[in-house]
Amino acid sequence: MQDNRNGKIPFLPPISRDRVIWEFPKCYTRNAALQLKKDWDIQAKAASKDGATSRQPWDRQKMSKVVVVGDLNVGKTCLINRFCKDVFERDYKATIGVDFEIERFEISGVPFSLQIWDTAGQEKFKCIATAYYRGAQVIITVFDMADIKSLDHT
């Protein structure tokens, strides 16, 4: 970080000890694994009573829309294909307009579906891309860590 006024690196004050992270919690514990739970508390049972007691058909499932945005050639389609199809294709093929995948799964007997929208990164499609955001519950921004300026073009 440089100070533009005199070209010198600015002096940073010391950080207090209570602001330093000394260790990170473990990312996985047996208590966090839902499949190991034998029973749920009363509030959780009441909240999921409708979905957990009767299996819903896939056409009445919970649906969420996810839109993946980012600059041209940053790996949006590769990321989606890895998540949905467990494949990684090295050959680059540009997305024209928008493409989407549907990923279905169940949580505690309740069916869920993710509509994952893969938007084109080309500048000529930016004007229509904002229309894809309507109704989205999640927006994922993808950028190239080797080219941080790709984040500015999103």
C-alpha positions, 0 to 999 in steps of 0.5 A: 500500500503506497501513499500517493502524496509522497510515494512512501509506504504509510505507517500503520499503527500496531494492532491490539492483541484482542483483534488478532485471530490466533487460531481457527476453529475446526471446519468439521465436527461431529456435532455439525453433521446433521446426518448423525442427529438421532432426534431434533428439538421441538421447534425444528420438528414443528417447522419442518412438520409438513415437509418431513412427514409427507414426501412432496412430489418434485413439482411442489418442492422448494425452489431457489434461483441462483445467478452466477455472474462474472467477467468473460473467461473466468470459469463460471460455466466450469464452476457450475459444471463441477457442482452439477455434473462433477466434471471439469472441461478444459476446452473454453466455450463461451456462453451465449446469453444465458444457460441454466442447470437444475440441481435437485436434492433433499434436506430432512425429507423435504425436496429442494431445487436450485435453478443455477443460471449461467450468465454470459460474461461478454460486454454485449450481453451485460444489458440483458444480464440484469433481467436475470437477477429478478427473483434470484435468492443468491448471486455468486460473483466469479472472478479470476484470482490471477487477474483481479481486474476481472472483479471490476468488470462484474 
